[in-house]
Amino acid sequence: MRLVTFILIGLLAVGGARLVHGQSAADHIAAGDRDHAARNAQGALAHYEAALALDSTNSDALIKAAYEAVDLGEFTVNPEQRASLFRSGEHYARRAVAANPRDAEAHFQLARALGRTALSVGVRDRIKYATEVHDEALASLAIDGRHAGALHVMGMWNAEVMRLNGLSRLIAKRFLGGKVFGEASWDNAQRYLEQAVAADPSRIVHRLDLGGVYADRHETVKAVEQLEWIGRAPVTDYNDPSYKKAADQRLRELR
């Protein structure tokens, strides 16, 4: 009897150790969130992917994995590594949309991943992404009209279309069709980005791209105001140091 008791106690101890040392999907997401807050994008992505290995349809982990993959890819110098990270971001975002089609953040992350891919390829290939970027950003805004990220994507969508040269615009019309392509304007680019800043005024990237649109529209005073704000702003996101460098460079060009 005493032997059986010891065996049972031993089994419970082993089982308890497994519960203590094993990590659930929720544990990995919480650890990923801590790494994200510390601007450790690689660590955060590893934890979110570990969570997905345990729970492959967890929409929270899918959305956050998409976010970190795209963040890591944005300033990756190696084009193959950058493309791979963007593909991962797109893959996770598509799964997030499939898991929860009514999630504004999922649609935004898909638009963001596709948009970053588009900006890293040539003009002809970039145009091919434009319709889906546009549609996913609007799908996000249809669910949450004040989603700062989706507002930003729509602002940049308009700006990038307007930055195309005449030949590229002709190609774009053939790919996109006149209806979608005809929506683009500098007024829309500025309006969406101003709304993104209003919705999330502390996010550096919103102000960086709004400053870029002001500069393109020759509104130099407004552009400088945004870029100088960035110089004073605290670093909170993984890519903020790179955004600050870009803002400083643009300021020197405008002065």
Secondary structure, 3 states (H helix, E strand, C coil): CHHHHHHHHHHHHHHHHHHHHCCCHHHHHHHHHHHHHCCCHHHHHHHHHHHHHHCCCCHHHHHHHHHHHHHHHHCCCCHHHHHHHHHHHHHHHHHHHHHCCCCHHHHHHHHHHHHHHHHCCCHHHHHHHHHHHHHHHHHHHHHCCCCHHHHHHHHHHHHHHHCCCHHHHHHHHHHHCHHHHCCCCHHHHHHHHHHHHHHCCCCHHHHHHHHHHHHHCCCHHHHHHHHHHHHHCCCCCCCHHHHHHHHHHHHHHHC
